[in-house]
Amino acid sequence: MKYEDCYCRNTKREKVTQEIPLAGKKVLLKNVMARVCQDCGEHFYNGKFIMKLEKKLLVSRKKAERKWIRAAKRRLPTFPQSWFKLRYSRDVKSLLVQLSREPIQISKHDLERDIVFNFDVRGETVSFEILNLQLNRFL
């Protein structure tokens, strides 16, 4: 808890466990050295440590994306070479591939391959979602 009148001058090095937002994710840091304010409890981490951690997270994200794409290509051999955003949902086991930022006007469900295609006003594909994409064996 941070107090308004604390300027965090009374810090001490301690091993801490804390969840922090980093690279678009919440990361649990366990037994990490940090400076902790003895007055308000605020944690301060070394900048080099945070940069190194963020780099590892981005590398792991790229590896996960490659696995998503390999699994998606098994279901959709004409998987596009370029996309705007990839988002995998573990809860629903689906991969959303966004190709453009255009608003969606109509959606069509390909029941045979279990893929939902979303189209804009001109009939061009805006995004598609591959449903029931099991990645447990890949991740």
C-alpha positions in Angstrom: 0.0 0.0 0.0 1.5 3.3 -1.0 1.0 6.4 1.2 0.7 9.8 -0.4 3.3 11.3 2.0 6.0 8.6 1.3 8.9 9.4 -0.9 10.4 5.9 -0.7 13.7 6.9 0.8 13.8 4.1 3.4 14.4 1.1 1.1 15.9 -2.3 1.8 16.9 -5.1 -0.5 14.7 -8.1 -0.1 13.5 -11.2 -2.0 9.9 -10.6 -3.0 7.1 -12.4 -4.8 4.8 -10.2 -6.8 2.6 -10.2 -9.9 3.4 -7.3 -12.3 2.1 -6.3 -15.7 4.8 -6.7 -18.4 4.7 -7.0 -22.2 0.9 -7.2 -22.2 0.8 -10.0 -19.7 0.7 -10.4 -15.9 3.9 -12.0 -14.8 4.4 -13.6 -11.4 7.9 -12.9 -10.0 8.9 -15.4 -7.4 11.9 -14.8 -5.0 13.3 -11.9 -7.0 15.6 -9.3 -5.4 14.0 -5.9 -5.3 14.3 -2.7 -3.2 11.3 -2.5 -0.9 10.2 0.7 0.8 10.0 0.0 4.6 7.4 2.8 5.0 4.9 2.1 2.2 5.8 -1.4 0.9 6.4 -0.2 -2.7 8.7 -2.5 -4.8 11.5 -1.3 -7.1 13.2 -3.6 -9.6 16.5 -3.2 -11.4 15.9 -1.8 -14.9 18.3 -4.3 -16.6 16.3 -7.2 -14.9 13.0 -5.9 -16.2 14.4 -5.4 -19.8 15.8 -9.0 -19.8 12.5 -10.4 -18.5 10.5 -8.4 -21.1 12.8 -9.8 -23.9 12.2 -13.3 -22.7 8.5 -12.8 -22.7 8.5 -11.4 -26.3 10.6 -14.4 -27.5 8.2 -16.9 -25.9 5.3 -15.0 -27.5 6.9 -15.4 -30.9 7.5 -19.1 -30.3 3.8 -19.5 -29.3 2.7 -17.7 -32.5 4.7 -20.1 -34.6 3.0 -23.0 -32.9 -0.4 -21.4 -33.4 0.3 -21.0 -37.1 1.5 -24.5 -37.6 -1.7 -25.9 -35.9 -3.8 -23.5 -37.9 -2.2 -24.5 -41.2 -3.3 -28.1 -40.6 -6.9 -26.9 -40.5 -6.6 -24.1 -43.1 -3.9 -24.8 -45.7 -4.4 -21.4 -47.3 -3.4 -19.6 -44.1 -2.4 -16.0 -45.0 1.2 -14.9 -45.0 0.5 -11.6 -43.4 -1.9 -10.6 -40.6 -2.6 -7.7 -38.3 -3.2 -9.6 -35.0 -3.2 -13.2 -33.7 -5.1 -14.0 -30.5 -5.4 -17.5 -29.1 -8.0 -18.2 -26.4 -7.3 -21.2 -24.2 -10.7 -21.1 -22.7 -12.6 -21.5 -26.0 -9.6 -23.2 -27.8 -9.9 -20.8 -30.8 -7.4 -18.8 -32.8 -8.5 -15.4 -34.1 -6.6 -14.1 -37.1 -7.3 -10.4 -37.8 -6.3 -9.4 -41.3 -7.5 -5.7 -41.3 -9.1 -3.1 -39.1 -12.2 -2.8 -41.2 -15.5 -3.2 -39.4 -17.2 -6.6 -39.7 -20.5 -6.5 -41.7 -21.2 -10.2 -42.1 -20.0 -13.5 -40.7 -20.2 -17.0 -42.2 -19.5 -20.3 -40.4 -17.8 -23.0 -42.4 -19.2 -26.0 -40.6 -17.0 -28.6 -42.3 -13.7 -27.0 -41.1 -15.3 -25.2 -38.0 -14.0 -21.8 -39.1 -15.9 -18.5 -38.8 -15.1 -16.0 -41.6 -15.8 -12.3 -41.1 -16.2 -9.9 -44.1 -16.4 -6.2 -44.6 -18.8 -4.2 -46.8 -16.9 -5.0 -49.9 -16.9 -8.7 -49.2 -13.2 -8.9 -48.3 -12.1 -11.1 -45.3 -11.5 -8.9 -42.2 -10.8 -11.8 -39.9 -11.4 -15.5 -39.3 -11.6 -17.6 -36.2 -10.5 -21.3 -36.1 -12.7 -23.0 -33.5 -11.8 -26.0 -31.4 -8.1 -25.7 -32.2 -6.4 -28.0 -29.8 -2.9 -26.8 -28.9 -2.2 -28.7 -25.7 0.2 -31.0 -27.5 2.0 -28.0 -29.1 2.3 -25.6 -26.1 
